[in-house]
Amino acid sequence: MKTLPTQIIAFFLSIILLAGCSKDAPSQNPPATNNSFAKGADISWLPQMEASGYKFYSDNGKEEDCFQILKDHGINSIRLRTFVNPSDDPASGHCSKEETVAMAVRAQKFGMKVMIDFHYSDTWADPSKQVKPKAWEGHDFPTLLNDLYTYTFDVMSALKAAGVSPEWVQVGNEIPGGMVYPEGSSTNWPQLAQLINKGYEAIKTVSPQSKVILHVDQGNNNDRFRWWFDAAKANGAKYDIIGLSYYPYWLEGKPDYSLSIVDLAKNMNDMVSRYGKEVMVVEVGGEDTKVQNTYDMLIAVQKKVLEVPNNKGLGVFYWEPEGARSWSHYALSAWGDDGKPTKALDAFLWKDN
């Protein structure tokens, strides 16, 4: 879920506190000093968690702002999803433009970089569903192109007005099958590419320095990525970064990460070589009941991204580490029932030597 002198002081005080904790001391893995490498977290559930009364605690049991806890564990970048006209449902709603802007401002105050993830839906968009916003239903394709451009431009402009310039922006979330169905399905790549390019153009018009990400799941699946990005290239889709999800838990049979981590590395290297783009793991997660395994997996993923040639591996983002199962019923957070982060989150304090 990403400095000023006072923040530096707070950072070193946090390390001193962590060193005295009874839990596995993250001081054994000092934080990376390479601020250009994104150690990120998608924490878009946070406003709902706070509104419901959920309390976050540091390793030593002190109630603290979730942003500060993440920062003390090496997180320097925050990813935020945004829905078009979301409901107030605690599970599938929220993430409005206003909520996203408020969270982005908050992240920036903690010295973190920001990634915006446009779902182009009123709720979750992923490989199993890409439902167009209700307000866009019944529109012909030229109107849909305008809808997508106008919405993207509006959100980006609101961020700019609030003083936030996102480092990265995703056009769509996990879109191997396309987005804004049915018109933007990958069965109609010419139309999908036009939608992608409208998003790209709106982003660059407001924030030329923001890097645009296209995001596909199953980051270890090279055939999937070659098929998709070959089509993106053939149809003139515009983007800057190839974003990957990597969840061993969601692969068939839930295999241990050690069985797919090499394939993840090979795929990232191939993407850089084949398309000349930068790569980033924009979603990763491991089981909250296998803390040591998730910790080991996160360090392995960071290593593989850092090993991508020519510094084209940009970072790693954990998806909803703060989303404790006791609140979310989600099995892949990095938070315990005691309101504290688990040792898994300490993996972001690992330093590449």
Long-range contacts (C-beta under 8 A, 24 or more apart in sequence): 1-40, 1-41, 1-42, 1-43, 1-44, 1-70, 1-75, 1-78, 1-79, 1-80, 1-317, 1-318, 1-319, 1-320, 1-321, 1-322, 2-38, 2-39, 2-40, 2-41, 2-75, 2-76, 2-77, 2-78, 2-79, 2-107, 2-112, 2-113, 2-114, 2-115, 2-317, 3-111, 4-111, 7-71, 7-110, 7-111, 10-68, 11-71, 11-72, 14-58, 14-68, 14-71, 14-72, 15-72, 17-58, 17-59, 17-60, 18-59, 18-60, 18-72, 20-60, 21-59, 21-60, 23-59, 23-343, 24-343, 24-346, 26-59, 26-73, 26-346, 26-349, 29-346, 29-347, 29-349, 29-350, 29-351, 30-349, 30-351, 31-74, 31-348, 31-349, 31-351, 32-74, 32-349, 32-350, 32-351, 32-352, 33-351, 34-352, 35-76, 37-305, 37-306, 37-314, 37-315, 37-352, 38-76, 38-77, 38-113, 38-115, 38-167, 38-280, 38-314, 38-315, 38-316, 38-317, 39-74, 39-75, 39-76, 39-77, 39-302, 39-315, 39-316, 39-348, 40-75, 40-76, 40-77, 40-78, 40-79, 40-113, 40-115, 40-282, 40-315, 40-316, 40-317, 40-318, 41-70, 41-75, 41-77, 41-78, 41-79, 41-317, 41-318, 41-319, 41-320, 41-321, 41-322, 42-78, 42-79, 42-80, 42-81, 42-117, 42-283, 42-317, 42-318, 42-319, 42-320, 43-70, 43-78, 43-79, 43-80, 43-103, 43-320, 43-321, 43-322, 43-323, 44-79, 44-80, 44-81, 44-94, 44-95, 44-100, 44-103, 44-320, 45-320, 45-322, 45-323, 45-327, 45-328, 46-103, 46-322, 47-94, 47-99, 47-102, 47-103, 48-90, 48-94, 49-322, 49-323, 49-327, 49-328, 52-90, 52-327, 54-324, 54-327, 54-339, 55-339, 56-322, 56-339, 57-338, 57-339, 57-340, 58-340, 59-340, 59-341, 61-340, 66-322, 67-106, 67-107, 67-110, 67-112, 68-110, 69-322, 69-341, 70-321, 70-322, 70-345, 71-110, 71-111, 71-112, 73-341, 73-345, 73-346, 73-348, 73-349, 74-346, 74-348, 74-349, 74-350, 75-112, 75-348, 76-111, 76-112, 76-113, 77-112, 77-113, 77-114, 77-115, 77-167, 77-315, 77-317, 78-103, 78-104, 78-107, 78-112, 78-113, 78-114, 78-115, 79-114, 79-115, 79-116, 79-117, 79-282, 79-317, 80-104, 80-107, 80-114, 80-115, 80-116, 80-117, 81-117, 81-119, 81-173, 82-116, 82-117, 82-118, 82-119, 82-155, 83-119, 83-121, 83-122, 83-123, 84-119, 84-120, 84-121, 84-122, 84-133, 84-135, 84-136, 84-151, 85-122, 85-133, 85-134, 85-135, 86-122, 86-123, 87-122, 87-123, 92-123, 92-124, 93-123, 95-119, 97-154, 97-155, 97-158, 98-158, 100-155, 100-159, 101-155, 101-158, 101-159, 101-162, 101-164, 104-159, 104-162, 104-164, 104-166, 105-162, 105-163, 105-164, 108-163, 108-164, 113-167, 113-168, 114-159, 114-164, 114-166, 114-167, 114-168, 115-166, 115-167, 115-168, 115-169, 115-170, 115-213, 115-282, 115-317, 116-155, 116-156, 116-159, 116-166, 116-168, 116-169, 116-170, 117-169, 117-170, 117-173, 117-215, 117-282, 118-152, 118-155, 118-169, 118-170, 118-171, 118-172, 118-173, 118-199, 119-172, 119-173, 120-148, 120-151, 120-172, 120-179, 120-180, 120-199, 121-180, 125-172, 125-173, 125-174, 125-175, 125-179, 126-173, 126-174, 126-217, 127-174, 127-175, 127-176, 127-177, 127-217, 130-172, 130-175, 130-177, 130-178, 130-179, 130-180, 130-181, 130-184, 130-185, 131-181, 132-180, 132-181, 132-183, 136-180, 141-183, 141-191, 144-180, 144-183, 144-184, 144-195, 145-194, 145-195, 145-198, 146-198, 148-180, 148-195, 148-198, 148-199, 148-202, 149-198, 149-199, 149-201, 149-202, 150-202, 152-198, 152-199, 152-202, 152-203, 153-202, 153-205, 153-206, 156-202, 156-203, 156-205, 156-206, 156-207, 156-210, 157-206, 159-206, 159-207, 160-206, 160-207, 165-207, 165-209, 165-210, 166-207, 166-210, 167-210, 167-211, 168-210, 168-211, 168-212, 168-213, 168-241, 168-280, 169-203, 169-207, 169-210, 169-211, 169-212, 169-213, 170-212, 170-213, 170-214, 170-215, 170-243, 170-282, 171-196, 171-199, 171-200, 171-203, 171-212, 171-213, 171-214, 171-239, 172-196, 172-199, 172-214, 172-215, 173-215, 174-215, 174-216, 174-217, 174-245, 174-283, 175-214, 175-215, 175-216, 176-216, 176-217, 176-218, 176-224, 176-228, 186-228, 186-231, 189-231, 189-232, 189-234, 189-235, 190-235, 192-235, 192-237, 193-232, 193-235, 193-236, 193-237, 196-232, 196-237, 196-238, 196-239, 197-236, 197-237, 197-238, 200-238, 200-239, 201-238, 211-240, 211-241, 211-278, 212-238, 212-239, 212-240, 212-241, 213-239, 213-240, 213-241, 213-242, 213-243, 213-280, 213-282, 214-239, 214-241, 214-242, 214-243, 215-243, 215-244, 215-245, 215-282, 215-283, 216-242, 216-243, 216-244, 216-245, 217-244, 217-245, 217-247, 217-283, 218-245, 218-251, 219-244, 219-245, 219-246, 219-264, 219-267, 219-268, 219-281, 220-246, 220-251, 220-260, 220-261, 220-263, 220-264, 220-267, 221-263, 221-267, 222-263, 222-266, 222-267, 222-270, 225-267, 225-270, 225-271, 226-270, 226-274, 229-271, 229-274, 229-275, 233-275, 239-277, 240-277, 240-278, 241-277, 241-278, 241-279, 241-280, 241-314, 242-271, 242-275, 242-277, 242-278, 242-279, 242-280, 243-279, 243-280, 243-281, 243-282, 244-268, 244-279, 244-280, 244-281, 244-282, 244-283, 245-281, 245-282, 245-283, 245-284, 245-319, 246-281, 246-283, 246-284, 246-301, 247-283, 247-284, 247-285, 247-332, 248-286, 248-297, 249-285, 249-286, 249-287, 249-331, 249-332, 256-293, 257-286, 257-293, 257-296, 257-297, 257-300, 257-301, 258-300, 261-297, 261-300, 261-301, 261-304, 264-301, 264-304, 265-304, 265-307, 265-308, 268-304, 268-305, 268-308, 268-313, 269-308, 269-309, 272-308, 272-309, 272-310, 272-312, 273-309, 277-312, 278-312, 278-313, 278-314, 279-305, 279-308, 279-312, 279-313, 279-314, 280-305, 280-313, 280-314, 280-315, 280-316, 280-317, 281-305, 281-315, 281-316, 281-317, 282-317, 283-317, 283-319, 284-316, 284-317, 284-318, 284-319, 285-318, 285-319, 285-320, 285-321, 285-332, 285-333, 285-334, 286-332, 286-334, 286-344, 287-331, 287-332, 288-325, 288-331, 288-332, 288-333, 288-334, 288-335, 288-336, 288-342, 288-344, 289-331, 291-342, 291-343, 291-344, 292-343, 294-334, 294-342, 294-344, 294-347, 295-343, 295-344, 295-346, 295-347, 296-347, 298-344, 298-347, 298-348, 298-350, 299-347, 299-350, 302-347, 302-348, 302-350, 302-352, 303-352, 306-352, 318-345, 318-348, 321-345
